[in-house]
Amino acid sequence: MYTIENLMSALYPITEAAESNDDIEPCEDDEEASFDGFDYSSLLQAIRNNAGTVYEYETNGTGWRCFKYRGKELFHQRATLLFRSMEKSTADIVVVDHNKELWLLEDMRLVVVSVVTLHVEADKIEYTTEYRAIQGMVNRASDLEFDAFDVAKALEEMCYPYYENEAPIYEL
């Protein structure tokens, strides 16, 4: 599962989308975040390190005896969040966000998820609740709902702890 070949195959729709954007001139930051010369070895380590169970519904809090809850598993396998884009947000006493997320499953499939997050902060206590729903699989570039250069930049940022020797190394 965690091999460079499988990772490159899984990310092919993203690299294909980046290559097909010939009519778009990437800015300087985008060029740095392209897939040319990408460090797949460090990215694979980061993906393995960040993999975890994702739930359909989840609550968390920082207060003493706060209510923590986990609903059903969303994917029935571990996954790593690769990218998140904000769709809509409102902020007052309560912050509510609607985001789209790109997840990589352990079996190396890409999934787009919609998530609504409600966050409350008062008197140094925080409370967050999130609801996720699967929107679809990413099998080809046309399925990708995100800018490929933005995704590449996020993937590059995932590697930073490995460049700085701040993350564990896994035998994969």
C-alpha positions as CSV (number, residue, x, y, z in Angstrom):
1,M,0.0,0.0,0.0
2,Y,2.6,2.6,1.1
3,T,4.9,2.5,-1.9
4,I,6.2,5.3,-4.1
5,E,4.8,3.6,-7.1
6,N,1.3,3.4,-5.6
7,L,1.5,7.0,-4.4
8,M,2.5,8.3,-7.8
9,S,-0.3,6.3,-9.4
10,A,-2.8,7.7,-6.8
11,L,-1.7,11.2,-7.4
12,Y,-1.8,10.9,-11.2
13,P,-5.1,12.8,-11.6
14,I,-3.5,15.7,-9.8
15,T,-0.3,15.7,-11.8
16,E,-2.4,15.3,-15.0
17,A,-4.5,18.3,-14.0
18,A,-1.3,20.3,-13.4
19,E,0.2,19.4,-16.8
20,S,-3.1,20.0,-18.6
21,N,-3.2,23.6,-17.4
22,D,-0.9,24.8,-20.2
23,D,-3.0,27.9,-20.8
24,I,-2.5,29.0,-17.2
25,E,0.7,30.7,-16.3
26,P,1.8,29.5,-12.8
27,C,3.1,32.2,-10.5
28,E,6.5,31.8,-8.9
29,D,5.1,29.9,-5.9
30,D,3.2,27.6,-8.2
31,E,6.4,26.7,-10.1
32,E,8.0,25.7,-6.8
33,A,5.0,23.6,-6.0
34,S,4.9,21.7,-9.3
35,F,5.4,18.0,-9.5
36,D,8.7,18.2,-11.5
37,G,11.3,16.8,-9.2
38,F,8.8,16.2,-6.4
39,D,10.1,14.4,-3.3
40,Y,7.7,11.5,-3.3
41,S,9.8,9.6,-0.7
42,S,9.3,12.4,2.0
43,L,5.7,12.8,1.0
44,L,5.0,9.1,1.5
45,Q,6.6,9.3,4.9
46,A,4.3,12.3,5.8
47,I,1.2,10.5,4.5
48,R,2.0,7.4,6.5
49,N,2.7,9.6,9.6
50,N,-0.5,11.6,9.3
51,A,-2.9,8.7,8.5
52,G,-5.7,8.3,10.9
53,T,-9.3,7.3,11.3
54,V,-11.8,9.8,9.9
55,Y,-15.4,9.9,11.2
56,E,-18.6,11.0,9.7
57,Y,-19.4,13.1,12.8
58,E,-17.0,14.1,15.5
59,T,-17.0,16.4,18.5
60,N,-14.0,17.7,20.5
61,G,-13.5,20.1,23.3
62,T,-10.7,21.5,25.5
63,G,-12.7,22.0,28.7
64,W,-12.7,19.7,31.8
65,R,-15.0,16.7,31.1
66,C,-16.0,18.1,27.8
67,F,-18.1,15.9,25.6
68,K,-16.1,14.0,23.0
69,Y,-17.9,11.8,20.4
70,R,-17.0,9.8,17.3
71,G,-19.6,8.7,14.9
72,K,-19.3,5.9,12.3
73,E,-16.0,5.6,10.4
74,L,-16.2,7.5,7.1
75,F,-13.9,5.4,5.0
76,H,-13.5,2.1,7.0
77,Q,-9.7,2.5,6.7
78,R,-7.2,5.1,7.7
79,A,-6.7,8.2,5.5
80,T,-4.6,11.3,5.2
81,L,-5.9,14.8,4.6
82,L,-4.0,16.2,1.6
83,F,-5.9,19.5,1.0
84,R,-8.7,21.6,2.2
85,S,-10.4,24.5,0.4
86,M,-12.9,26.9,2.0
87,E,-16.3,27.1,0.3
88,K,-18.1,29.3,2.8
89,S,-17.6,30.7,6.3
90,T,-19.5,32.8,8.8
91,A,-18.0,34.2,12.0
92,D,-19.5,35.7,15.1
93,I,-19.5,34.2,18.5
94,V,-19.7,30.9,16.6
95,V,-17.6,30.1,13.5
96,V,-19.2,27.9,10.9
97,D,-17.2,26.7,7.9
98,H,-18.1,24.7,4.9
99,N,-15.0,23.2,3.3
100,K,-14.1,20.6,0.6
101,E,-11.3,18.2,1.5
102,L,-9.1,15.9,-0.5
103,W,-8.2,12.7,1.3
104,L,-5.9,9.9,0.4
105,L,-7.0,6.5,1.7
106,E,-4.6,3.8,2.8
107,D,-5.5,1.8,-0.3
108,M,-4.3,4.9,-2.3
109,R,-7.6,6.1,-3.6
110,L,-8.4,9.8,-3.6
111,V,-11.7,11.0,-2.2
112,V,-13.4,14.4,-2.1
113,V,-15.3,15.1,1.1
114,S,-17.5,17.9,2.1
115,V,-17.2,19.0,5.8
116,V,-19.1,21.5,7.9
117,T,-17.3,22.6,11.1
118,L,-18.8,24.5,14.0
119,H,-16.3,26.1,16.4
120,V,-17.0,27.9,19.6
121,E,-14.4,29.6,21.8
122,A,-15.2,31.2,25.2
123,D,-13.3,31.7,28.4
124,K,-10.2,29.7,27.1
125,I,-12.4,26.7,26.3
126,E,-12.9,25.5,22.8
127,Y,-15.5,23.2,21.3
128,T,-15.6,21.9,17.8
129,T,-18.0,19.7,16.0
130,E,-17.6,18.4,12.4
131,Y,-19.8,16.6,10.0
132,R,-18.3,14.9,6.9
133,A,-19.9,13.4,3.8
134,I,-18.2,11.8,0.8
135,Q,-18.7,13.7,-2.4
136,G,-16.9,11.3,-4.8
137,M,-13.8,9.6,-5.9
138,V,-11.0,11.2,-7.9
139,N,-10.1,8.9,-10.8
140,R,-9.0,11.4,-13.4
141,A,-8.1,15.0,-13.7
142,S,-11.6,16.1,-14.6
143,D,-12.8,14.7,-11.2
144,L,-10.5,17.0,-9.3
145,E,-12.4,19.9,-7.7
146,F,-9.2,21.8,-6.6
147,D,-6.5,23.8,-8.3
148,A,-3.7,21.3,-8.9
149,F,-0.9,23.8,-8.1
150,D,-2.6,24.6,-4.7
151,V,-2.7,20.8,-4.0
152,A,1.0,20.5,-5.0
153,K,1.9,23.3,-2.6
154,A,0.0,21.7,0.3
155,L,1.7,18.3,-0.5
156,E,5.1,20.1,-0.4
157,E,4.3,21.6,3.0
158,M,3.5,18.2,4.3
159,C,7.1,17.2,3.7
160,Y,8.6,20.0,5.8
161,P,8.8,18.0,9.1
162,Y,10.9,15.4,7.2
163,Y,13.2,18.0,5.7
164,E,13.9,19.3,9.2
165,N,14.2,15.8,10.8
166,E,11.2,16.6,13.1
167,A,9.0,13.5,12.1
168,P,9.5,9.8,12.5
169,I,10.8,7.7,9.7
170,Y,8.8,4.6,8.8
171,E,9.9,1.4,7.2
172,L,7.5,1.2,4.2
